[in-house]
Amino acid sequence: MNFFKFFNVFNAIPINLPGGDIRMIGARDVGKTSYLAALSICWQAESYLNGRIMSVDPYGSGAKLLQDNAENMLRNGIEMPASEYADSCKFSIKLKPRFFMNPIATIQRKPLRLNISITAPTGELIEHLIAGTFTQDALNDCASVVGLMLVLDSTTPKRDPDYAKAVANLQRELNNILGIQRNRRRLRRHRIAIVFTKGEQNDIYRSKPQEFAELKFSQTFAILQNWQQTWGCSMNYFMCSAFGFIGDTLQPNCRPIQGSSAYTLSKPEAWQAFGLVAPIYWLQTGKDDRQLR
């Protein structure tokens, strides 16, 4: 029997993994749009994760619009306004299983499927948290989900004091909304992923995101550690890149767009994004699949 034919999972009915809502919180210019755009078409990239990502299908107007414009954003440097996607992006992500992570799915020759909704409030939320001028509606929305993705620009350690203030204010306000004393069981169910974008600029720390956080964002890291201990929740650190490197080199595959603070691919044919699915998979399943990193 052909081994590869036996383990062909492309035509099998997928096994649905736990799905749900994620709030993606990050400052302006942190790379939220690039992240979501790259996620929407990452399975098309050359040899991305050795084919682990079988497909990414958008549903809902936010994600569909993002995917329709993703190639222009990444390959042609055409910017997409944040307001176009900030409401909600819904994706169905189909993955090949790994035996040690998903033995039943592997034996049954079935792919895995994640149905997720990612809402990315505008970057003003972080600025308002820093300034203490946030709106209650935005915080109530963050309190309504158990999956939070805090997105930080890995190239801006000078903003560490600002990020620390924003995270401290966010935790305090969520404590007030959720009732830290009466809802400890619910708080323990929360998962908080700290995702550093622009990982192509920090290759030395690509596999050590928690060490990177402790070293380069020490004030924010201390606040996050306190948050985890106070809630008893799960917390994990990730490094990702919407652009990746050029081939086997460590040369970032991106260039600035003229007259803008945004970036685009410098060599589209060599596109190798990394780390995009790992935090989503962990937030939804609680499993840290190292290969997805």
Residue frames as qw, qx, qy, qz and C-alpha x, y, z in Angstrom:
[[0.000, 0.888, 0.460, 0.000, 0.00, 0.00, 0.00],
 [0.375, 0.544, -0.034, 0.750, 1.29, 3.42, -0.92],
 [0.383, -0.372, -0.526, 0.662, 2.15, 5.18, 2.37],
 [0.003, 0.127, -0.005, -0.992, 1.39, 8.65, 1.07],
 [0.402, -0.264, -0.581, -0.657, -1.91, 7.53, -0.45],
 [0.493, -0.415, -0.744, 0.177, -2.86, 5.92, 2.88],
 [0.299, -0.507, -0.386, 0.710, -2.30, 9.20, 4.70],
 [0.057, 0.281, 0.373, 0.883, -3.93, 11.35, 2.03],
 [0.035, -0.510, -0.681, 0.525, -6.31, 13.56, 4.01],
 [0.027, 0.094, -0.230, -0.968, -7.23, 16.05, 1.31],
 [0.417, -0.206, -0.567, -0.680, -10.61, 14.50, 0.49],
 [0.348, -0.323, -0.838, 0.268, -11.66, 13.34, 3.95],
 [0.308, -0.812, -0.332, -0.369, -14.40, 15.00, 5.99],
 [0.223, 0.498, -0.477, 0.689, -12.62, 17.30, 8.50],
 [0.514, -0.498, -0.625, 0.311, -12.79, 16.97, 12.26],
 [0.058, -0.843, -0.085, -0.529, -13.93, 20.26, 13.73],
 [0.477, -0.028, -0.525, 0.704, -11.70, 21.63, 16.48],
 [0.167, -0.733, -0.492, 0.440, -13.00, 23.99, 19.17],
 [0.290, 0.483, 0.279, 0.777, -13.82, 27.31, 17.54],
 [0.263, -0.775, -0.463, 0.339, -14.81, 30.70, 18.78],
 [0.174, 0.951, 0.085, 0.240, -14.15, 34.41, 18.95],
 [0.686, -0.168, -0.106, 0.700, -10.76, 36.04, 19.36],
 [0.023, 0.994, 0.085, -0.065, -10.06, 39.68, 20.14],
 [0.746, 0.204, 0.032, 0.633, -6.85, 40.91, 18.48],
 [0.212, -0.962, -0.122, 0.121, -5.60, 43.95, 20.38],
 [0.697, -0.056, 0.135, 0.702, -2.68, 46.01, 19.14],
 [0.077, -0.700, -0.024, 0.709, -1.49, 49.56, 18.56],
 [0.575, 0.788, -0.002, -0.220, -1.53, 51.37, 15.23],
 [0.433, 0.734, -0.522, -0.041, 1.13, 50.19, 12.76],
 [0.568, -0.440, 0.683, -0.134, 1.74, 47.00, 14.77],
 [0.143, 0.279, -0.856, -0.410, 0.96, 44.90, 11.69],
 [0.525, 0.195, 0.705, -0.436, -2.57, 43.60, 12.40],
 [0.665, 0.581, -0.009, -0.470, -3.72, 44.18, 8.83],
 [0.363, 0.568, -0.719, -0.171, -0.65, 42.49, 7.34],
 [0.250, -0.168, 0.918, -0.258, -1.08, 39.56, 9.74],
 [0.616, 0.351, 0.555, -0.435, -4.71, 38.99, 8.76],
 [0.589, 0.655, -0.255, -0.400, -4.00, 39.51, 5.07],
 [0.195, 0.487, -0.849, -0.057, -1.13, 37.00, 5.13],
 [0.408, -0.006, 0.843, -0.350, -3.25, 34.54, 7.13],
 [0.676, 0.446, 0.254, -0.528, -6.02, 34.70, 4.53],
 [0.771, 0.573, -0.230, -0.155, -3.77, 33.42, 1.73],
 [0.290, -0.689, 0.665, 0.001, -0.83, 31.83, 3.60],
 [0.806, 0.008, 0.592, -0.013, -1.61, 28.33, 2.32],
 [0.703, 0.707, 0.075, 0.028, -0.75, 29.57, -1.19],
 [0.073, -0.869, 0.485, 0.071, 2.82, 30.44, -0.17],
 [0.680, 0.430, -0.594, -0.003, 5.59, 28.22, -1.48],
 [0.619, 0.034, -0.726, 0.299, 6.10, 25.22, 0.87],
 [0.313, -0.544, 0.271, -0.730, 4.33, 27.01, 3.74],
 [0.598, -0.345, 0.581, -0.430, 4.62, 24.72, 6.78],
 [0.063, -0.189, 0.953, 0.230, 5.30, 21.84, 4.40],
 [0.385, -0.208, -0.678, -0.591, 1.68, 21.87, 3.36],
 [0.092, -0.248, -0.816, 0.514, 0.24, 21.74, 6.91],
 [0.329, 0.452, 0.261, -0.787, -2.23, 24.48, 5.94],
 [0.379, 0.277, 0.825, 0.315, -4.54, 22.88, 3.40],
 [0.064, 0.613, 0.473, 0.629, -6.87, 25.84, 2.92],
 [0.074, -0.335, -0.430, 0.835, -8.04, 29.11, 4.46],
 [0.005, 0.529, 0.675, 0.515, -11.60, 29.97, 3.50],
 [0.057, 0.004, 0.282, -0.958, -13.09, 33.34, 4.45],
 [0.148, -0.595, -0.746, -0.261, -16.71, 33.73, 5.36],
 [0.203, -0.832, -0.324, 0.402, -18.36, 36.99, 6.24],
 [0.411, 0.888, 0.094, 0.181, -17.75, 40.27, 4.45],
 [0.286, -0.893, 0.336, 0.087, -14.74, 41.34, 6.56],
 [0.633, -0.343, 0.637, 0.274, -12.56, 38.31, 5.84],
 [0.679, 0.499, 0.486, 0.232, -13.69, 37.98, 2.22],
 [0.231, 0.970, -0.018, 0.068, -12.79, 41.61, 1.52],
 [0.401, -0.761, 0.488, 0.150, -9.44, 41.11, 3.24],
 [0.716, -0.051, 0.637, 0.279, -8.62, 38.00, 1.20],
 [0.570, 0.733, 0.335, 0.162, -9.68, 39.69, -2.04],
 [0.144, 0.966, -0.162, 0.144, -7.20, 42.49, -1.32],
 [0.761, -0.553, 0.275, 0.199, -4.45, 40.44, 0.35],
 [0.787, 0.190, 0.289, 0.511, -2.39, 39.84, -2.78],
 [0.259, 0.834, 0.095, 0.478, -2.45, 43.53, -3.69],
 [0.454, -0.872, 0.144, -0.114, -1.36, 44.41, -0.15],
 [0.784, -0.443, 0.364, 0.239, 1.45, 41.89, 0.15],
 [0.732, 0.155, 0.438, 0.498, 2.72, 41.66, -3.40],
 [0.348, 0.642, 0.324, 0.601, 1.90, 45.06, -4.89],
 [0.328, -0.108, -0.324, 0.881, 2.21, 47.33, -1.87],
 [0.253, -0.484, -0.330, -0.770, -1.33, 48.71, -2.08],
 [0.014, -0.048, 0.701, -0.712, -2.42, 49.68, 1.42],
 [0.370, -0.506, -0.702, -0.337, -5.81, 48.75, 2.83],
 [0.237, -0.545, 0.233, -0.770, -7.38, 51.10, 5.39],
 [0.037, 0.062, -0.895, 0.441, -7.74, 49.58, 8.84],
 [0.497, 0.147, 0.347, -0.782, -11.41, 50.51, 8.94],
 [0.627, 0.224, -0.535, -0.521, -12.05, 48.02, 6.15],
 [0.646, 0.023, -0.763, 0.009, -11.42, 44.99, 8.36],
 [0.027, -0.329, 0.621, -0.711, -11.76, 46.15, 11.95],
 [0.710, -0.224, 0.055, -0.665, -15.26, 44.76, 12.54],
 [0.792, -0.202, 0.554, -0.162, -14.83, 41.00, 12.13],
 [0.424, 0.500, -0.685, -0.318, -12.87, 38.50, 10.03],
 [0.845, -0.122, 0.430, -0.292, -14.14, 34.92, 9.94],
 [0.338, 0.535, -0.738, -0.233, -12.04, 32.06, 8.65],
 [0.967, -0.098, 0.177, -0.153, -12.32, 28.32, 8.24],
 [0.102, 0.718, -0.686, -0.065, -8.78, 26.91, 8.40],
 [0.991, 0.019, -0.031, -0.127, -8.15, 23.31, 7.34],
 [0.128, -0.739, 0.660, -0.045, -4.98, 21.63, 8.65],
 [0.762, 0.163, -0.627, -0.004, -3.23, 18.34, 8.16],
 [0.744, -0.644, 0.075, -0.161, -3.03, 16.53, 11.52],
 [0.242, 0.584, -0.740, 0.230, 0.17, 15.43, 13.24],
 [0.710, -0.162, -0.684, -0.041, 0.23, 11.99, 14.80],
 [0.431, -0.128, -0.632, 0.631, 1.58, 13.01, 18.20],
 [0.156, 0.024, 0.203, -0.966, -0.75, 16.02, 18.39],
 [0.685, 0.166, 0.072, -0.705, -3.86, 14.47, 16.79],
 [0.194, -0.219, 0.948, 0.126, -3.46, 10.67, 16.69],
 [0.496, 0.414, 0.721, -0.250, -7.13, 9.85, 16.07],
 [0.458, 0.783, 0.007, -0.420, -7.42, 12.28, 13.17],
 [0.084, 0.616, -0.715, -0.319, -4.18, 10.95, 11.68],
 [0.309, -0.026, 0.951, 0.003, -5.27, 7.32, 11.93],
 [0.468, 0.583, 0.614, -0.254, -8.68, 8.15, 10.46],
 [0.409, 0.155, 0.474, 0.764, -6.98, 10.12, 7.68],
 [0.013, 0.864, 0.486, 0.132, -9.06, 13.20, 8.42],
 [0.303, 0.416, -0.120, 0.849, -7.94, 16.83, 8.32],
 [0.235, -0.516, -0.564, 0.600, -8.64, 19.27, 11.12],
 [0.095, 0.638, 0.375, 0.666, -10.78, 22.37, 10.79],
 [0.225, -0.372, -0.424, 0.795, -10.78, 25.58, 12.83],
 [0.031, 0.731, 0.481, 0.483, -13.77, 27.91, 12.44],
 [0.417, -0.399, -0.331, 0.747, -12.78, 31.22, 14.01],
 [0.106, 0.906, 0.281, 0.300, -13.81, 34.83, 14.18],
 [0.556, -0.182, -0.164, 0.794, -11.09, 37.43, 14.76],
 [0.014, 0.944, 0.281, 0.171, -12.15, 40.93, 15.67],
 [0.592, 0.000, -0.116, 0.798, -9.41, 43.54, 15.67],
 [0.097, -0.921, -0.304, 0.223, -10.46, 46.77, 17.39],
 [0.436, 0.820, -0.077, 0.362, -8.75, 49.81, 15.92],
 [0.641, 0.145, -0.398, 0.640, -5.32, 50.74, 17.24],
 [0.163, -0.615, 0.110, -0.764, -6.82, 53.67, 19.11],
 [0.807, -0.506, -0.253, -0.170, -7.88, 51.23, 21.84],
 [0.787, -0.120, -0.254, 0.550, -4.27, 50.76, 22.94],
 [0.238, 0.384, -0.084, 0.888, -3.60, 54.49, 22.75],
 [0.483, -0.605, -0.133, -0.618, -6.71, 55.13, 24.86],
 [0.865, -0.399, -0.283, 0.109, -5.61, 52.51, 27.39],
 [0.604, 0.112, -0.221, 0.757, -2.23, 54.23, 27.64],
 [0.007, -0.386, 0.034, -0.922, -3.90, 57.60, 28.15],
 [0.011, 0.263, 0.797, -0.544, -6.68, 56.22, 30.39],
 [0.372, 0.292, 0.017, -0.881, -9.39, 57.56, 28.06],
 [0.051, -0.044, -0.947, -0.315, -10.82, 54.24, 26.85],
 [0.584, -0.141, -0.155, -0.784, -14.51, 53.61, 26.19],
 [0.557, -0.176, 0.704, -0.404, -16.46, 51.09, 28.23],
 [0.859, 0.357, 0.052, -0.363, -18.03, 49.48, 25.15],
 [0.567, 0.584, -0.581, 0.015, -14.65, 48.40, 23.80],
 [0.082, -0.397, 0.828, -0.387, -13.66, 46.88, 27.13],
 [0.730, 0.051, 0.454, -0.508, -17.01, 45.10, 27.51],
 [0.816, 0.467, -0.239, -0.242, -16.40, 43.57, 24.10],
 [0.343, 0.526, -0.751, 0.203, -12.95, 42.31, 25.15],
 [0.355, -0.241, 0.740, -0.518, -14.49, 40.86, 28.32],
 [0.816, 0.172, 0.112, -0.540, -17.06, 38.92, 26.27],
 [0.848, 0.360, -0.388, -0.034, -14.51, 36.42, 24.92],
 [0.803, -0.540, 0.228, 0.107, -12.02, 34.05, 26.57],
 [0.797, 0.128, 0.242, 0.538, -9.41, 34.31, 23.79],
 [0.017, 0.971, -0.052, -0.233, -7.29, 37.45, 23.71],
 [0.789, 0.241, 0.118, 0.554, -4.43, 38.07, 21.28],
 [0.198, -0.916, 0.048, 0.345, -2.18, 40.93, 22.37],
 [0.765, 0.476, 0.148, 0.409, -0.15, 41.99, 19.35],
 [0.337, -0.841, 0.151, 0.395, 3.13, 43.86, 19.88],
 [0.603, 0.765, -0.206, 0.090, 5.55, 45.22, 17.29],
 [0.895, -0.265, -0.025, 0.358, 8.82, 43.39, 17.98],
 [0.563, 0.380, 0.011, 0.734, 10.81, 46.32, 16.56],
 [0.130, -0.734, -0.026, -0.666, 9.54, 48.85, 19.13],
 [0.633, -0.310, -0.587, 0.400, 11.02, 47.95, 22.54],
 [0.147, 0.133, -0.209, 0.958, 11.21, 51.70, 23.26],
 [0.492, -0.358, -0.226, -0.761, 7.43, 51.58, 23.64],
 [0.483, -0.132, -0.835, 0.229, 7.71, 49.06, 26.47],
 [0.008, -0.157, -0.548, 0.822, 6.59, 51.58, 29.17],
 [0.472, 0.088, -0.144, -0.865, 3.54, 52.50, 27.06],
 [0.627, -0.039, -0.715, -0.307, 2.61, 48.88, 26.40],
 [0.320, -0.109, -0.809, 0.481, 3.02, 48.07, 30.11],
 [0.215, 0.140, 0.333, -0.907, 0.66, 50.89, 31.04],
 [0.583, 0.069, -0.381, -0.714, -1.91, 49.77, 28.45],
 [0.582, -0.052, -0.810, -0.049, -1.80, 46.13, 29.59],
 [0.154, -0.117, -0.707, 0.680, -2.04, 47.11, 33.28],
 [0.373, 0.141, 0.132, -0.908, -5.08, 49.30, 32.55],
 [0.618, 0.048, -0.590, -0.517, -6.65, 46.58, 30.40],
 [0.447, -0.094, -0.862, 0.219, -6.26, 43.99, 33.15],
 [0.027, 0.133, 0.553, -0.822, -7.61, 46.30, 35.82],
 [0.493, 0.130, -0.076, -0.857, -10.71, 47.17, 33.81],
 [0.640, 0.008, -0.700, -0.317, -11.38, 43.54, 32.87],
 [0.248, -0.072, -0.823, 0.506, -11.02, 42.66, 36.57],
 [0.258, 0.154, 0.347, -0.888, -13.77, 45.18, 37.33],
 [0.607, 0.135, -0.346, -0.702, -16.05, 43.92, 34.55],
 [0.662, 0.041, -0.736, -0.139, -15.61, 40.19, 35.16],
 [0.679, -0.608, 0.145, -0.386, -15.45, 40.34, 38.94],
 [0.398, 0.511, -0.744, 0.163, -12.13, 38.78, 39.87],
 [0.268, -0.263, 0.777, -0.505, -13.31, 37.41, 43.21],
 [0.699, 0.161, 0.475, -0.510, -16.59, 35.82, 42.10],
 [0.826, 0.511, -0.040, -0.235, -15.56, 34.50, 38.67],
 [0.276, -0.647, 0.688, 0.177, -12.23, 32.78, 39.26],
 [0.694, 0.113, 0.705, 0.088, -13.36, 29.62, 37.50],
 [0.577, 0.778, 0.248, 0.016, -14.19, 31.58, 34.36],
 [0.026, 0.922, -0.363, -0.134, -10.96, 33.57, 34.55],
 [0.535, -0.396, 0.723, 0.183, -8.95, 30.33, 34.57],
 [0.719, 0.418, 0.548, 0.094, -10.53, 29.39, 31.24],
 [0.301, 0.925, -0.094, -0.212, -9.07, 32.46, 29.53],
 [0.799, 0.008, 0.258, 0.544, -6.15, 32.10, 27.16],
 [0.082, 0.956, -0.075, -0.272, -3.98, 35.10, 26.34],
 [0.820, 0.215, 0.220, 0.483, -1.55, 34.92, 23.42],
 [0.121, -0.857, 0.172, 0.471, 1.18, 37.55, 23.21],
 [0.782, 0.416, 0.348, 0.306, 2.15, 37.76, 19.55],
 [0.235, -0.671, 0.263, 0.652, 5.21, 39.67, 18.36],
 [0.694, 0.685, 0.220, -0.010, 4.89, 40.77, 14.74],
 [0.367, 0.865, -0.339, 0.045, 7.70, 41.56, 12.26],
 [0.850, -0.412, 0.316, 0.090, 9.61, 38.51, 13.43],
 [0.808, 0.461, 0.044, 0.364, 11.78, 38.64, 10.32],
 [0.124, 0.847, -0.262, 0.446, 13.58, 41.52, 12.07],
 [0.443, -0.608, 0.551, -0.360, 14.39, 39.37, 15.14],
 [0.822, 0.193, -0.510, -0.167, 15.43, 35.99, 13.81],
 [0.271, 0.336, -0.786, 0.442, 17.71, 35.26, 16.78],
 [0.305, -0.027, 0.659, -0.687, 14.62, 35.17, 19.02],
 [0.561, 0.020, -0.481, -0.673, 12.24, 33.49, 16.56],
 [0.683, -0.179, -0.705, -0.065, 12.07, 30.30, 18.64],
 [0.418, -0.248, -0.602, 0.633, 12.37, 32.12, 21.99],
 [0.089, -0.657, -0.304, -0.685, 9.51, 34.65, 22.08],
 [0.595, -0.755, -0.276, -0.010, 9.07, 34.51, 25.87],
 [0.677, -0.305, -0.009, 0.670, 12.78, 35.14, 26.40],
 [0.270, 0.389, 0.277, 0.836, 12.52, 37.99, 23.88],
 [0.320, -0.779, -0.352, -0.408, 9.59, 39.49, 25.82],
 [0.687, -0.648, -0.184, 0.271, 11.42, 39.28, 29.13],
 [0.618, -0.154, 0.118, 0.762, 14.58, 40.85, 27.68],
 [0.200, 0.248, 0.332, 0.888, 13.21, 43.52, 25.34],
 [0.380, -0.535, -0.275, -0.702, 9.81, 44.31, 26.88],
 [0.349, -0.002, -0.796, 0.495, 10.63, 43.75, 30.54],
 [0.251, 0.030, 0.390, -0.886, 8.00, 46.10, 32.01],
 [0.697, 0.065, -0.269, -0.662, 5.21, 44.66, 29.87],
 [0.610, 0.084, -0.788, 0.022, 6.42, 41.14, 30.63],
 [0.096, 0.017, -0.736, 0.669, 6.23, 41.78, 34.39],
 [0.499, 0.076, 0.174, -0.845, 2.65, 43.06, 34.07],
 [0.730, 0.128, -0.507, -0.441, 1.69, 40.03, 31.98],
 [0.434, 0.080, -0.852, 0.280, 3.22, 37.63, 34.51],
 [0.163, 0.045, 0.579, -0.798, 1.21, 39.29, 37.26],
 [0.633, 0.117, -0.154, -0.749, -1.94, 39.04, 35.12],
 [0.661, 0.104, -0.721, -0.177, -1.42, 35.32, 34.59],
 [0.270, 0.005, -0.817, 0.509, -0.85, 34.69, 38.29],
 [0.306, 0.055, 0.356, -0.881, -3.83, 36.80, 39.35],
 [0.724, 0.153, -0.162, -0.653, -6.29, 35.10, 37.01],
 [0.608, -0.185, 0.770, -0.045, -4.69, 31.66, 36.98],
 [0.749, 0.587, 0.097, -0.292, -5.22, 31.68, 33.21],
 [0.819, 0.065, 0.363, 0.441, -3.10, 30.27, 30.38],
 [0.151, 0.927, -0.161, -0.305, -0.61, 32.56, 28.64],
 [0.816, 0.039, 0.391, 0.424, 1.79, 31.89, 25.79],
 [0.022, -0.781, 0.247, 0.573, 4.23, 33.87, 23.64],
 [0.759, 0.407, 0.455, 0.228, 4.62, 33.75, 19.85],
 [0.120, -0.567, 0.355, 0.734, 6.74, 35.33, 17.11],
 [0.634, 0.518, 0.570, 0.072, 5.34, 35.71, 13.61],
 [0.110, -0.421, 0.356, 0.827, 6.03, 37.41, 10.31],
 [0.634, 0.610, 0.318, -0.354, 3.69, 38.28, 7.44],
 [0.462, 0.797, -0.330, -0.206, 6.70, 38.50, 5.08],
 [0.960, -0.136, 0.176, 0.172, 9.37, 36.03, 6.24],
 [0.369, -0.624, 0.484, 0.490, 12.84, 35.69, 4.76],
 [0.598, 0.625, -0.347, -0.362, 14.25, 35.36, 1.26],
 [0.773, 0.280, -0.569, -0.004, 14.94, 31.68, 0.65],
 [0.831, -0.298, -0.376, 0.283, 17.33, 30.12, 3.16],
 [0.340, 0.364, -0.253, 0.829, 18.90, 33.47, 4.00],
 [0.262, -0.573, -0.590, 0.505, 18.12, 35.64, 6.99],
 [0.056, 0.003, 0.189, 0.980, 17.39, 38.61, 4.76],
 [0.331, 0.454, 0.589, -0.581, 13.88, 39.96, 5.49],
 [0.242, 0.315, 0.732, 0.554, 11.61, 39.63, 2.47],
 [0.014, 0.865, 0.490, -0.107, 10.06, 43.08, 2.78],
 [0.356, 0.150, 0.087, 0.918, 10.63, 46.67, 1.73],
 [0.070, 0.515, 0.427, -0.740, 8.98, 49.93, 2.79],
 [0.338, 0.700, 0.568, 0.270, 6.26, 51.40, 0.61],
 [0.314, 0.196, 0.042, 0.928, 7.32, 54.81, -0.67],
 [0.225, -0.377, -0.042, -0.898, 5.65, 57.60, 1.27],
 [0.775, -0.420, -0.226, -0.414, 4.20, 55.23, 3.87],
 [0.338, -0.556, 0.692, -0.312, 5.10, 53.47, 7.10],
 [0.923, 0.065, 0.282, -0.252, 3.74, 50.19, 5.66],
 [0.228, -0.463, 0.792, 0.327, 5.75, 47.38, 4.00],
 [0.860, 0.354, -0.050, -0.365, 5.32, 45.05, 1.05],
 [0.909, -0.095, 0.330, 0.234, 7.13, 41.94, -0.19],
 [0.013, -0.744, 0.470, 0.474, 10.45, 42.60, -1.88],
 [0.186, 0.256, -0.868, -0.383, 10.46, 39.19, -3.65],
 [0.736, -0.020, 0.153, -0.659, 6.88, 37.86, -3.90],
 [0.816, 0.234, -0.491, -0.194, 7.98, 34.63, -5.55],
 [0.474, 0.197, -0.747, 0.423, 9.99, 33.75, -2.41],
 [0.473, -0.508, 0.121, -0.709, 7.21, 34.50, 0.10],
 [0.606, -0.108, -0.765, 0.190, 7.57, 32.41, 3.28],
 [0.422, -0.619, 0.134, -0.649, 5.46, 33.84, 6.11],
 [0.509, -0.010, -0.818, 0.266, 5.77, 32.10, 9.48],
 [0.141, -0.129, -0.697, 0.691, 4.02, 31.77, 12.82],
 [0.333, -0.172, -0.183, -0.909, 0.59, 32.99, 11.70],
 [0.710, -0.272, -0.502, -0.413, -1.54, 30.00, 12.67],
 [0.495, 0.017, -0.745, 0.447, 0.29, 28.90, 15.85],
 [0.088, -0.024, 0.492, -0.866, -1.30, 31.46, 18.24],
 [0.636, -0.038, -0.179, -0.750, -4.77, 30.85, 16.80],
 [0.724, -0.010, -0.684, -0.089, -4.39, 27.08, 17.15],
 [0.332, 0.000, -0.714, 0.616, -3.22, 27.47, 20.75],
 [0.292, -0.058, 0.247, -0.922, -5.98, 29.92, 21.66],
 [0.724, -0.021, -0.256, -0.640, -8.63, 27.55, 20.36],
 [0.866, -0.015, -0.495, -0.069, -7.25, 24.17, 21.47],
 [0.599, -0.743, 0.279, -0.104, -4.81, 24.87, 24.30],
 [0.911, -0.038, 0.254, 0.324, -2.21, 22.81, 22.39],
 [0.031, -0.849, 0.356, 0.389, 1.13, 24.32, 21.41],
 [0.895, 0.332, 0.245, 0.171, 1.98, 22.79, 18.03],
 [0.414, -0.638, 0.308, 0.572, 5.64, 23.67, 17.59],
 [0.482, 0.177, 0.632, 0.581, 5.56, 22.91, 13.89],
 [0.156, 0.846, 0.471, 0.196, 2.99, 25.66, 13.35],
 [0.307, -0.854, 0.039, 0.418, 5.45, 28.16, 14.84]]
